[in-house]
Amino acid sequence: MAEEKNSTQEQIEEKKKEALKRYEKLINKLKDERKELADELDRDYREARRYVRSHPEEGVLFSLLGGIAIGYLLGKFGKK
């Protein structure tokens, strides 16, 4: 009876260790993905800043057109 209890506890402990290993592996994988995404976002941000600095007139034009479009839509839907 005591041997069965010890055997069951050993199996439970072994399953816990396996689950912890899988969990740690998943956590490490997610950390790596997070780091890759952060690096990609940083590169895209720097590229966008460089583009806007080299073409400021286009940034102003897009902002102006976007503001006019949003104002028009708000005016249309605001009347209802």
N, C-alpha and C positions, 0 to 999 in steps of 0.2 A: 504494500500500500504506500509506504513512504517512498519506495523507488519510483512508483508511478507518478507520485506528486512531484518528485525531483525532476523526472523526465519531462513532465508537462511544463514545469517552470523553465527548464532549460530550452524547450522548444519556444516558449513565449519570449524568453530573452533573446534567442537567436532571431526570431521574427522581428523583434524590436530593433536589433542591430541592423538587420537588412533594411528595414524601413528607414532608419536614420541615415544609412548610406545612400539610399535612393533620394531621400529628401535633400541631403547635402549636395549630391550631384546635381539635382534640379536647381538648387539655390545658386550654385556656382555657374551653371549654364545661363540662368537669368541675369546674373551679375555681368557675365561676358556680353550678353546681348544688350544690356543697358549701356555698357561702356561703348560698344560699337555704335549704337543709336546716338549717344551723346556726341561722339566724334563726328558722325555724319551730319548731325544738326549744326555743330560748330563750323564744319566746312561749308555747308550750305549758307549759313548766316554770313560768314566772311565773304563768300562769293557774291551774295546779294548786296552786301555793303559796298564792295568794289564796283559792282555794276551801277548802283545808284550814284556813287561818287563820280563815275566816269560819264554818266548820262543823267545829270540832274533835271534837265528840261523834260525828259520823258516821265520822271517821277512826279513832277508838278502837273503835267498834263493828265496823267492817270488819276491823280488825286482830284483834280478839278472835275474831270468827267465822272468819276465815281460819286463825288458830292452832288453834282447836278442830277445824276440818275437816282440817287437815294432821295434827294429832295422832291423830285418828280413823283416817285412812288409813294412817298409819305403824303404828298399833297393829294394824290388820287385816292388812296385808301383812307386818308384822314377825313374826307368829306362824307363817307358813308356812315 
